[in-house]
Amino acid sequence: MSNVRRRLAAVERSGDAALLFDDEAVRDAAELVEYAREHPSDALPGLAAAGRLYWKRYLSVVGRGRGTDNPDFVAVLALLAPVYAADRAAVPQPLWRTLREVGDGFTQSSLVAQAPDELLDSVAGLVASGPGHADYAEAATRIADAATVMLPRDHPVRPLLASELAVALDLRYQHEDEQEYLDRAVAVAAEAAAEARGPVPLSRLGLISWRRYMVAGERADLDRAVEANRAAVDAARPADPSLAGCLHNLALSLDSLADLTRDLDLFEEAVLASREAVALTDPARRMALQHKVLLVSLLTDRYTVYGERGDLDEALRLGRAAIASARADAPALDTMRAVLNRAEELHADLP
């Protein structure tokens, strides 16, 4: 606690807010949070000191999001809510009204109440539900954003939280169509992939970069997508449950690059990756239908390139069977119907 207090005093004397942002400052505050989590009866002094550090950080940055859009502010609320409940005089007065309104909800969904690996599981659960629920995506963003600023850069859970944050930001873009969320998702995914070179962070970087290419058309995003997706496939072991998703994302980016460059070798690589993704995916999994949608589309495209009847027949068999077995509320069902309809039209034109 003395380190945090000395740092705050040094900032008051020098006016140099940079002292609040280096990794040692984050580490000192994180140690106070860990102690408070493990010793709840003696938690308040450490939480008050750490909360004041993040409050100073929040006040020192101009131009970043304000309120709960700012991870430093969310950290402040999580740290100081218990302190406010016990003794509001120990909390900066400008925060009283906000802390009175938010209660302890921010504390319960933060590193104050949950260990890093537990919080990671909580965020991953929200992210998994985020495609159909905008409020889950928003909550995952808020919780993961605050957690990443409260953990030192070398903490083993931090890059995994950053990877979940990138997906949450991407989901918020899909729900709200705000470009800033997609831009930040790419940046955070790149940071996570650099710090944790596992297949999942790499594949997420590839997918989010590909999505931004589809929105903005920047070749650099597409090249990054292909590179990251290839690295993800290389990093995944044969029995890795993430391999099918890595192959699917690789096929998406390769197909786009083949379309841009008119390189049929890239297109063939995309078809092969998509075939492998479908073969490896359990039909009961949520992503199985999306994987089949891509393969049906690629096989139909392949028929238009080479005129091989077998490609069209395979596309029709796969698409019809997928629709017949899909749940009525499957999110990719309408897309599969549209893709299959194109194959049916081509088939109708055959002699």
Order of alpha helices (4+ residues) and beta strands (2+ residues): alpha-alpha-alpha-alpha-alpha-alpha-alpha-alpha-alpha-alpha-alpha-alpha-alpha-alpha-alpha-alpha-alpha
